[in-house]
Each structure stands twice: as C-alpha cells, then as structure tokens.
Amino acid sequence: MATLLKQEGRSENSLLVDGGDFLYRSAKPEAYAQPYFQLKARFVAKAYSMLKFDGAALGTVDFALGLQTLRSTLDGQSFKVLAGNVFLEGKPFFPSFQLVVRNGCYVALIGLLPERPEGLTDEGISVVDALSSLRKTVSQLRSMVDLIVVLTSFKEEQATNLAIKMNNVDVLLYGKKGYGAGSSRVVNETILVDAAGYGRYLGKLDLWVSSSNGKGIVELEKATPEAHLVYQSDSIPLLSSIAEEPEMKAHVESYKKEVRNLSIAMARRTKSTTPSRHNFFWGNSLCMQCHPKEAKVWKQTTHAKAYDTLKKVGRDLDVECLPCHTVGFQKRGGYRNPMDAKSFAGVQCESCHGPGALHDTKEYKEFADRKENCTKCHSKDRCPDFDYEKVRLRETCMGQPVRDEKRAEP
C-alpha cells in the first residue's frame, strides 16, 4: 500500500480512511496470543500514521483486549480515531467526527461502531444506537460542510438499512468481511462503498462535487451538468509483486524481529515437547514408521513444505502462523513451545486425520477428509481463490482422490 500511495501520489485533494476492525484479527484471542495481538496492534497503528491516514473508525474487533489497551495503543498516533456512538461514563470515548478541507471542499468524517463489542466488560462504557447517534451528529454538521462521509465496519445489510433510514449522508463506507473493496452503489441518495478487502485490496472512490445547487448522485459514465455529486469507484489489488516501500519495509522487519524476540521469551518459560506416542499429537515422524508409502507421497506435496514458507520470510516463530503451518500448536495435547515447531513442521498426517492418540478409534476415522479441516486455514481472508473440490484431489497422502464426504460409503 505504501508503494502504491507513493506512486499514485497523495494529492492535496485525497483522503485516506478506514471503516474499522483494523487492529486485530480476532475478537477473542487466546491468552498465549494476547501479547502478540498487542504488538501487532501497535505496529498497525504506527503504520497508519506513517501512511498519513486522515481518519479511521473503530470496529468491534478493535476492542478485543479492552479499553485501556485500545487507548494506549492509539495514544500518540497522528491519525484521527472516530467513534461517534461510544461513550465512557457519559463522555465521548473518542471524537465522533473529524472536519477536513480538500480543494475548498469541507468534509466531515464520522465514525460509528456497529454494536457493543461482545465480551466488553469495562464499567461505564455505553454504545448508543448508530442511527440515533448519526442523526444527531449530521444535524449539527450538515449546514457547515459540503460532504458527509460515514466510516463503519457494518455488514452490507446494516449499511443498506442505515442509508434507507438516514438522509443527508453523502458517502457510507462499510465492510465487515469479504472482497468487495471499491464496489459501490447508491441507496437513498447515499453512495454505499464496500471497503472490505482483508488487507489485499485498496478501495478507491473518486468524487466530483458540483459548486452549483445541483441535485442527484450519478456515476461518472452517466454524469450530467445537473448532478450534485458524480462518483467513480475502483479496487486496486495489493499484489506481492509490488516493490516494498523502504521505510515501510523497515517497519515490517522491525515488527518481525520483535515477534521473534517475544517467541524466544515465551519458549524460555514453556515446557518443550518432542514427538512421542505418549502425547495426544504424535508428529508424523512416528506415523511414517507404519505408513512409508503415504509418507513418500506426502513429501512431494506443498503441505509438507508449509513450514519452509515461514522460514523464508522470517516468521517461523510467529504464533499467528504456526497453527496452520505446523500440526498441534496450542491445541489440546499439542505442543506449546514455539521452538518445537520444527519437530511438528508442515501440514502433517494429524492435520487431516486427527491426533495420533485417537488412532483406530471411530472419532479418528470420522475426522479425516472433512472440508472444515481445510477451510479452517484456507479461509476466505487468507486464500480467496481456494477451491476445496479441486485441491482435495491433489493434496492427499494417498496420491489419488479422497472419498467424497457427501456420498454414501460403498
């Protein structure tokens, strides 16, 4: 993104914004992962400052580690964090809006939280209904500005309903999950822009505001002199082939180094685990002793090299990656010390067939070849083009198509 923004050139007329859920990956991090969540959140917040974001709303996931951690993470950053309907002891937790001027056009950025974050127990916090909060803020600002832009991590249905019930909003940025970044449509004279892209796409919206008292909102290809607002949206893929911007690259490398140091410290206080039949997860070195033919086929698959991909990018001790690139990490009866990853490296036998301790049991036999075994790692956010029905014919230790779980057994 940093490279694209530098190539495109951040003009004096541009705004860089985010609808929320930008700090964390999950709303319920396990205890072992929380220090890593904090570290990554600080990294992301600093990156947003480096990119010169103009504003970002808070999403429910951003509250994953509580209010105090959230506030300390964002303190000192140069971009505005907006949350118009979140209050702490009756006072705004963060500003509800931000006023900016671009090329003589006055723009109000308003942030909204979709709902009260699940599990938020901090006393004194209240989340007001988004619609009533927005109506109050818009009534204060409408006569003062040319454009009102709402930032939120609403799902599409929520965003649509808000636009139907709400007047005098020009742009509503939304997007909880998916790959709709940049797609747009008009609902009740409001441009709805899907901003969800899992960090793989940069959504772009071009606006032309009429200086006259025009009416209506139209796409660029249908523009008329009478229109008040003309728009055009696009989605820019953040390809791995794009050269890394030097300053941001250094920031990323610094983050990876800190993650590594955190894992080394975690390893010093965590018991080590070695492959053994006394464990719940055995490790494939034991499986291979009785299944040499399957092991030979498996070694030729990309699954066998999954851990190697982490080593190439310096993330072989990153606990965010180990659950999918090794077997048994932080699972019941699995290994917990990041330094043991090399003994359980790759997508191994037990990743698909279940823990070795259950070998020859009914539960073990039912575990293998289930779609969820694949999609828990090959999820939409990680692998948008993953096709289970095609891949399952290739990535199998048998070197032949696995049984179809939807068909009856012969």
C-alpha positions in Angstrom: 0.0 0.0 0.0 2.8 2.4 0.9 4.4 1.9 -2.6 1.0 2.4 -4.4 0.3 5.6 -2.5 3.7 6.9 -3.3 3.4 6.0 -6.9 -0.1 7.4 -7.2 0.9 10.5 -5.2 -1.2 11.6 -2.3 -2.7 14.7 -3.7 -4.0 17.6 -1.7 -7.5 16.5 -2.7 -7.3 12.9 -1.4 -8.4 11.3 1.8 -7.2 8.0 3.3 -9.7 6.4 5.6 -10.6 3.0 7.3 -14.0 1.8 8.4 -12.8 -0.2 11.4 -11.6 -3.6 12.6 -8.1 -2.7 11.6 -6.1 -3.5 14.8 -6.8 -7.2 15.4 -7.6 -10.4 13.5 -9.9 -11.9 16.1 -12.3 -10.6 18.8 -11.4 -13.4 21.1 -7.6 -14.0 21.3 -6.4 -16.9 23.4 -4.3 -16.0 26.4 -1.0 -17.1 24.8 -1.7 -14.9 21.8 -2.6 -11.6 23.6 0.9 -10.2 23.8 1.3 -10.8 20.1 -2.0 -9.0 19.5 -0.8 -6.0 21.4 2.4 -6.0 19.5 0.7 -6.2 16.1 -1.8 -3.5 17.0 1.0 -1.1 17.9 2.6 -2.0 14.6 -0.6 -1.4 12.6 -1.3 1.9 14.4 2.1 3.3 13.6 1.9 2.1 10.0 -1.4 4.1 9.7 0.4 7.2 11.0 3.3 6.6 8.5 0.8 6.3 5.7 -0.8 9.6 6.9 -4.4 8.2 7.3 -6.9 11.0 7.8 -9.3 9.0 9.9 -10.4 5.5 11.0 -13.5 4.3 12.7 -13.4 1.7 15.5 -14.9 -1.8 14.8 -16.0 -4.3 17.4 -12.8 -6.4 16.9 -10.7 -3.4 17.9 -11.9 -3.7 21.5 -10.6 -7.3 21.7 -8.1 -6.5 24.5 -10.2 -3.9 26.4 -10.5 -0.2 26.6 -7.2 0.6 28.3 -5.1 -1.4 25.8 -7.0 0.2 22.9 -6.4 3.7 24.2 -2.7 3.1 25.0 -2.2 1.6 21.5 -3.7 4.6 19.8 -2.2 7.3 22.0 0.3 9.5 20.2 -0.7 8.4 16.7 -1.2 11.1 14.1 -4.4 9.9 12.5 -7.9 10.5 14.0 -9.8 7.6 15.5 -13.5 8.2 15.4 -16.3 6.6 17.4 -19.4 8.7 17.4 -21.7 6.4 19.4 -19.2 5.1 22.1 -19.2 6.8 25.5 -17.2 6.3 28.7 -19.0 7.5 31.8 -21.2 9.7 29.6 -18.4 11.3 27.7 -17.2 10.5 24.2 -14.6 7.8 24.3 -13.1 9.1 21.0 -14.2 12.1 18.9 -17.4 11.4 16.8 -16.2 13.3 13.8 -13.3 15.0 12.0 -13.5 18.1 9.8 -11.1 18.3 6.8 -10.8 20.6 3.9 -9.8 19.4 0.4 -9.6 21.8 -2.5 -12.0 24.2 -0.9 -14.5 21.4 -0.1 -15.4 20.9 3.5 -15.7 17.2 4.5 -17.0 15.7 7.7 -15.7 12.2 8.6 -18.0 10.5 11.1 -17.1 7.1 12.8 -19.7 4.7 14.0 -19.4 1.4 15.9 -21.9 -1.2 14.6 -22.8 -2.6 18.0 -21.5 -3.2 21.5 -18.4 -5.4 21.3 -19.1 -9.0 22.6 -17.4 -9.6 25.9 -16.7 -5.9 26.7 -17.0 -5.8 30.5 -15.5 -2.4 31.2 -17.8 -0.5 33.5 -19.0 2.9 32.4 -18.9 2.1 28.7 -22.0 2.6 26.6 -22.7 2.2 22.9 -25.6 4.3 21.6 -27.8 3.2 18.7 -25.9 4.1 15.5 -28.9 5.6 13.7 -29.9 8.0 16.5 -26.3 9.0 17.1 -25.7 9.6 13.4 -28.9 11.7 13.1 -27.7 13.9 16.0 -24.2 14.4 14.5 -25.5 15.1 11.0 -28.0 17.7 12.2 -25.1 19.6 13.8 -22.8 19.4 10.7 -24.9 19.4 7.6 -25.1 23.2 7.2 -21.4 23.5 7.8 -19.9 21.1 5.3 -20.2 20.1 1.6 -19.8 16.3 2.2 -20.6 13.9 5.0 -18.7 10.6 4.9 -19.6 7.9 7.4 -16.9 5.3 8.3 -18.1 2.0 9.8 -17.5 -1.8 9.7 -21.2 -2.5 9.2 -22.2 -5.6 7.3 -23.9 -4.8 3.9 -27.4 -5.3 5.2 -26.8 -3.0 8.2 -25.3 -0.3 5.9 -28.2 -0.5 3.5 -30.8 -0.2 6.2 -28.9 2.8 7.7 -28.9 4.5 4.3 -32.6 3.9 3.8 -33.5 5.4 7.2 -30.9 8.2 7.1 -31.0 11.4 5.0 -28.2 13.9 4.3 -25.3 11.4 4.2 -23.3 11.5 1.0 -20.9 8.5 1.4 -21.2 5.5 3.7 -18.1 3.3 3.9 -18.8 -0.2 5.2 -17.4 -3.7 5.1 -17.2 -6.4 7.8 -15.8 -9.3 5.8 -15.3 -10.1 2.1 -13.6 -8.9 -1.0 -15.8 -6.1 -2.1 -13.3 -3.3 -1.7 -14.2 -0.5 -4.1 -17.6 -1.7 -5.2 -20.3 0.9 -4.8 -24.0 1.7 -5.4 -26.5 4.4 -4.5 -29.2 4.0 -1.9 -31.4 6.9 -0.9 -29.0 9.5 -2.3 -26.1 7.9 -0.4 -23.1 6.3 -2.0 -22.5 2.9 -0.3 -18.9 1.8 -0.7 -17.8 -1.7 0.3 -14.4 -1.3 1.9 -13.8 -5.0 2.9 -10.7 -6.4 1.3 -8.9 -8.4 4.0 -5.9 -6.1 3.5 -5.4 -7.4 0.0 -7.2 -4.6 -1.9 -7.2 -0.8 -1.7 -10.7 0.6 -2.4 -10.7 3.9 -4.3 -13.6 6.4 -4.7 -13.3 9.5 -6.9 -15.9 12.3 -6.2 -16.7 15.4 -8.2 -18.8 17.9 -6.2 -20.9 20.4 -8.0 -20.3 24.0 -7.0 -23.9 24.8 -8.0 -27.1 23.7 -6.3 -27.3 20.6 -8.3 -29.4 17.5 -7.4 -28.8 13.8 -7.6 -25.9 11.4 -7.4 -24.7 9.7 -10.6 -21.8 7.5 -11.7 -19.2 9.2 -13.9 -20.3 7.5 -17.1 -23.8 8.9 -16.6 -22.8 12.3 -15.4 -24.9 15.4 -16.2 -24.4 19.1 -15.5 -27.3 19.0 -13.1 -25.9 16.4 -10.8 -24.8 17.4 -7.3 -22.3 14.6 -6.9 -20.5 12.4 -9.5 -18.6 9.4 -8.5 -16.4 6.5 -9.7 -15.2 3.6 -7.7 -12.4 1.1 -8.2 -10.5 -1.7 -6.5 -6.7 -1.9 -6.6 -5.1 -5.2 -5.7 -2.2 -5.1 -3.3 0.0 -7.7 -5.2 3.0 -9.3 -3.6 4.9 -8.4 -6.8 4.7 -4.7 -5.9 8.1 -3.5 -4.7 8.1 -2.7 -1.0 8.5 1.0 0.1 11.8 1.2 2.0 10.6 2.9 5.1 7.5 0.6 5.5 9.7 -2.4 4.7 12.0 -1.4 7.6 8.9 -1.1 9.9 7.7 -4.6 8.9 11.2 -6.1 9.5 11.3 -4.4 12.9 7.9 -6.0 13.8 9.1 -9.4 12.7 12.1 -9.1 14.9 10.0 -8.1 17.9 7.7 -11.1 17.3 10.7 -13.4 17.2 12.0 -12.0 20.5 8.6 -12.4 22.1 8.5 -16.1 21.0 12.0 -16.7 22.3 11.0 -15.3 25.6 7.8 -17.4 25.6 9.9 -20.5 24.8 12.1 -20.0 27.9 9.2 -20.3 30.2 7.3 -23.1 28.3 7.9 -26.8 28.6 9.3 -28.4 25.4 7.5 -31.2 23.6 9.0 -33.9 21.4 7.2 -36.4 19.1 6.1 -39.3 21.2 3.2 -41.9 21.4 2.7 -40.6 24.9 1.4 -37.3 23.5 -2.0 -36.6 22.1 -0.4 -35.4 18.9 2.4 -37.7 17.9 4.1 -36.0 15.0 4.5 -37.6 11.5 7.9 -39.0 12.3 6.0 -41.7 14.1 3.3 -42.0 11.5 5.8 -42.7 8.8 7.1 -45.8 10.6 3.9 -47.7 9.7 2.9 -45.7 6.6 6.0 -45.3 4.4 4.2 -45.2 1.1 1.8 -42.5 2.2 4.8 -40.6 3.7 6.6 -40.7 0.4 3.7 -39.2 -1.5 3.1 -36.6 1.2 6.7 -35.3 1.0 6.0 -34.2 -2.6 3.0 -32.1 -1.6 3.0 -28.4 -0.8 1.6 -29.3 2.6 5.0 -30.9 3.5 6.7 -27.6 2.8 4.3 -25.3 4.6 6.7 -24.5 7.4 9.5 -23.8 5.0 7.5 -20.9 3.6 7.6 -19.3 7.1 11.3 -19.7 7.3 11.8 -17.9 4.0 10.1 -14.8 5.3 11.4 -14.9 8.8 8.1 -15.9 10.5 8.9 -19.4 11.6 8.4 -18.4 15.3 5.3 -16.3 14.7 2.4 -17.8 16.8 -0.1 -16.3 14.3 1.3 -18.6 11.6 2.2 -21.8 13.5 -1.3 -23.2 13.9 -1.7 -23.6 10.1 1.9 -24.3 9.1 2.6 -26.9 11.7 0.5 -29.5 13.5 -0.9 -29.4 17.0 0.3 -25.9 18.1 -1.6 -24.7 21.2 -4.2 -27.5 20.7 -5.3 -29.9 23.4 -2.4 -32.3 23.9 -0.3 -30.5 21.2 3.0 -28.6 21.6 3.1 -25.1 23.1 6.7 -24.0 22.8 7.3 -22.1 19.5 10.9 -23.5 19.4 9.4 -27.0 19.0 7.8 -26.1 15.7 10.5 -27.8 13.6 9.5 -31.2 15.1 5.9 -30.7 14.0 6.6 -28.8 10.8 4.3 -28.8 7.9 0.6 -29.8 7.4 1.2 -33.3 8.7 -0.8 -36.5 8.9 -2.7 -35.4 12.1 -3.8 -32.1 10.4 -6.2 -34.1 8.3 -6.5 -37.4 10.2 -6.7 -36.2 13.7 -4.5 -36.7 16.8 -2.4 -39.9 16.9 -3.8 -40.8 20.3 -7.2 -41.4 18.7 -5.7 -43.8 16.1 -8.1 -46.6 15.1 -11.0 -45.0 17.0 -14.4 -44.1 15.5 -13.7 -40.4 16.2 -10.3 -40.7 14.3 -11.8 -42.2 11.2 -14.6 -39.7 11.1 -12.1 -36.8 11.4 -10.3 -37.3 8.1 -11.3 -35.7 4.8 -13.7 -33.2 6.2 -14.0 -29.9 4.4 -13.5 -27.9 7.6 -10.1 -29.5 8.1 -9.0 -27.5 5.1 -11.1 -24.3 5.4 -10.0 -23.6 9.0 -6.7 -22.5 7.4 -7.6 -22.0 3.8 -10.2 -19.4 4.8 -11.6 -16.6 2.6 -9.4 -13.9 4.2 -6.2 -16.0 3.7 -7.0 -17.8 0.4 -9.7 -16.1 -1.5 -9.3 -18.4 -4.6 -9.2 -21.7 -2.6 -11.4 -24.3 -4.3 -11.8 -27.3 -1.9 -13.2 -29.7 -4.5 -10.2 -29.1 -6.8 -7.5 -29.0 -4.2 -8.6 -32.1 -2.3 -7.9 -34.2 -5.4 -4.2 -33.1 -5.3 -3.2 -32.6 -1.7 -3.6 -36.1 -0.4 -1.1 -38.6 1.1 -2.7 -41.4 -1.0 -1.7 -39.9 -4.3 -5.3 -40.4 -5.5 -8.7 -38.7 -5.0 -10.0 -38.9 -1.4 -13.5 -40.1 -0.8 -16.3 -37.6 -1.2 -17.8 -36.9 2.2 -21.2 -36.1 0.6 -21.5 -39.6 -0.9 -22.6 -42.7 0.9 -19.9 -45.3 1.6 -20.0 -48.2 -0.8 
